[in-house]
Amino acid sequence: MAENRLSMEGQTRIDILNAAYAAGKSGAHIAPSLSEVEICLSVLSDYREGKDSFILSKGHGALGYYAAMHQLGMITDEQFASFEVNGGEFPGQPSRGINNKVEYSSGSLGMGLPYALGVAIAKKQSGGTVYVVTGDGELNEGSNWEAASLAVKYGLENLIVVVDYNNLQSDGNCSEITGQNLPELWKAYGWSVEICDGHSVSELKNAYGKEHSGKPLVVLAHTVKGKGVSFMENNNAWHHAVLKEEDYQKALSEIGGTYGLSEE
C-alpha cells in the first residue's frame, strides 16, 4: 500500500515550523527561512567538511540553515531541538560553536561576503569552495560591493555567492527601497552571473557548476519569501513572528499537501 512521504524539501520546512512553534513567545524568522530551504540543501548536500566553507550572511535565515543541516544528518535531533533554548547551540542568529557545524557567526548584515573574501583567498591555493548566502535586501549594504570588487581583483573563482532573490526585506519591497538591478550590477563588478529557480535543487546545483574560470560566481536564485505556506508567502508580517497553534496546524497541512510524495 502506498505511503505518503515528504521530500527532503518538505521535511526541512516541517522542521522549520516545528522549531518556530516550540520557540513560543520568542518567535522566529520563519518566512526568510522558508525562502532559502533549497539553497541550503543544494549547497550542504555536496559540502566537503574541512575543505569547503558555508557562510550564511543573512543571519535571520538561521532556522532554515539549521533545519537543512538536521535533515542532512550534520547535526543531531537533540542539537536541533536546542533552537532558541537558553544554553543551546542554536540561537536565533547563527553563532559559531565547537560542535554545531556553524562556521560563521552572523546577524550584522553585509559582513558575510567581506569575511568570505578572506576565506576564499586562503583557500585559493589549498582548494575548496566558499559559498556565501545573502539576501537581496542585504545587498543594500555597501560593504558587499567593496568585497565584490576585491574578489574580482584576486580572481577568486572558488567564491560563489547565492542571493536569496525574493524582493522582500524587513522594511518592504527591495525594488521600491533601492531598486538595484542586481544582474547588471554584479556584471558591472566583473562577476560571472547565473540566474535560476531558487526552489529547484537541481537548477541551483547546475548553476554552481557553470564555467566561470578566473571569476567569482554569483547565482541569483529567484525565491518566494515564506515559500510553501500560502498565508506566509510574500507576506512580510511573517519575517519574524510568533507561530500560534491555529496557524501552525494550517501550515503543517499545507506543507504536507504540497511536498508529499507517494513513494512506497
HELIX and SHEET records of a PDB file:
HELIX    1   1 MET A    8  ALA A   22  1                                  15    
HELIX    2   2 GLY A   24  SER A   26  5                                   3    
HELIX    3   3 ILE A   30  SER A   35  1                                   6    
HELIX    4   4 VAL A   37  LEU A   44  1                                   8    
HELIX    5   5 GLY A   59  GLY A   61  5                                   3    
HELIX    6   6 ALA A   62  GLN A   71  1                                  10    
HELIX    7   7 ASP A   77  PHE A   80  1                                   4    
HELIX    8   8 GLY A  112  SER A  126  1                                  15    
HELIX    9   9 GLY A  137  ASN A  140  5                                   4    
HELIX   10  10 GLY A  142  LYS A  153  1                                  12    
HELIX   11  11 CYS A  174  ILE A  177  1                                   4    
HELIX   12  12 LEU A  182  ALA A  188  1                                   7    
HELIX   13  13 VAL A  201  TYR A  208  1                                   8    
HELIX   14  14 ASN A  236  TRP A  238  5                                   3    
HELIX   15  15 GLU A  245  TYR A  259  1                                  15    
SHEET    1   A 2 ASN A   4  LEU A   6  0                                        
SHEET    2   A 2 GLY A 260  SER A 262 -1                                        
SHEET    1   B 5 SER A  53  LEU A  56  0                                        
SHEET    2   B 5 VAL A 130  GLY A 135  1                                        
SHEET    3   B 5 LEU A 159  TYR A 165  1                                        
SHEET    4   B 5 LEU A 217  HIS A 222  1                                        
SHEET    5   B 5 SER A 192  ASP A 197  1                                        
SHEET    1   C 2 LEU A 168  GLN A 169  0                                        
SHEET    2   C 2 GLY A 172  ASN A 173 -1                                        
END                                                                             
